Amino acid sequence: MKRFADLIGRWPSITDFAADIGVAAGTARQMKHRDSIDGVYWQAMVEGAARRDIAGVTLETLAMIAAEKRAAAPRDPLQQEAAHG
């Protein structure tokens, strides 16, 4: 599985990534550290990658990573009970 952090690492620097998606550098560092990028930033990320000729950053790739993370996440027993209860 690819990771969000791996994609962020393709930028020349964390400040370049932050500028491309419109957040502070500290916020971008946290995204990389947490391996999490909110969907509201995906389009800007894809556009920034295209401007910088960074391959492999697509909406499809971002959605796939998010889906794999959700599938791998431990389930909350209370949510499981509510869904089946």
C-alpha positions as CSV (number, residue, x, y, z in Angstrom):
1,M,0.0,0.0,0.0
2,K,1.2,3.5,-0.8
3,R,1.0,6.0,2.0
4,F,0.0,9.7,2.1
5,A,3.4,10.4,3.7
6,D,5.2,8.8,0.7
7,L,3.3,11.0,-1.7
8,I,4.1,14.1,0.4
9,G,7.8,13.1,0.3
10,R,7.8,13.5,-3.5
11,W,7.7,17.3,-3.1
12,P,11.0,19.1,-3.1
13,S,10.3,20.2,0.5
14,I,7.5,20.3,3.0
15,T,7.2,24.0,2.5
16,D,6.6,23.5,-1.2
17,F,4.0,20.9,-0.5
18,A,2.3,23.3,2.0
19,A,2.3,26.1,-0.5
20,D,0.8,23.9,-3.2
21,I,-2.2,22.9,-1.0
22,G,-2.6,26.2,0.8
23,V,-1.7,25.3,4.4
24,A,1.0,26.3,6.9
25,A,4.3,24.3,6.8
26,G,3.5,23.0,10.3
27,T,0.2,21.7,9.2
28,A,1.8,20.0,6.3
29,R,4.4,18.4,8.6
30,Q,1.5,17.0,10.8
31,M,-0.2,15.6,7.7
32,K,3.0,13.7,6.8
33,H,3.6,12.6,10.4
34,R,0.0,11.4,10.8
35,D,0.0,9.9,7.3
36,S,-3.3,11.7,6.7
37,I,-4.6,14.2,4.2
38,D,-8.1,15.5,4.4
39,G,-10.0,15.2,1.2
40,V,-10.5,18.9,0.9
41,Y,-6.8,19.2,0.0
42,W,-6.7,16.5,-2.6
43,Q,-7.5,18.5,-5.7
44,A,-4.9,21.2,-4.8
45,M,-2.4,18.4,-4.2
46,V,-3.1,16.8,-7.6
47,E,-2.8,20.2,-9.3
48,G,0.5,21.0,-7.4
49,A,2.0,17.7,-8.4
50,A,1.1,18.3,-12.0
51,R,2.7,21.7,-12.0
52,R,5.9,20.2,-10.5
53,D,5.8,17.1,-12.8
54,I,5.5,14.8,-9.8
55,A,4.1,11.5,-11.1
56,G,1.6,9.2,-9.4
57,V,-0.4,11.8,-7.5
58,T,-4.0,11.4,-8.7
59,L,-7.4,11.6,-7.1
60,E,-7.7,7.9,-7.8
61,T,-4.4,7.2,-5.9
62,L,-5.5,9.4,-3.0
63,A,-8.9,7.7,-2.8
64,M,-7.2,4.2,-2.9
65,I,-4.9,5.1,0.0
66,A,-7.8,6.4,2.0
67,A,-9.9,3.3,1.3
68,E,-7.0,1.0,2.3
69,K,-6.4,3.0,5.5
70,R,-10.1,2.7,6.4
71,A,-10.2,-1.0,5.7
72,A,-7.1,-1.6,7.8
73,A,-8.3,0.5,10.8
74,P,-9.5,-1.3,13.9
75,R,-13.2,-1.3,14.2
76,D,-14.9,0.4,17.2
77,P,-17.0,-2.3,18.9
78,L,-19.8,0.2,19.7
79,Q,-20.1,1.2,16.0
80,Q,-20.2,-2.5,15.0
81,E,-23.0,-3.2,17.5
82,A,-25.0,-0.1,16.3
83,A,-24.6,-1.2,12.7
84,H,-25.9,-4.7,13.5
85,G,-28.1,-4.0,16.4
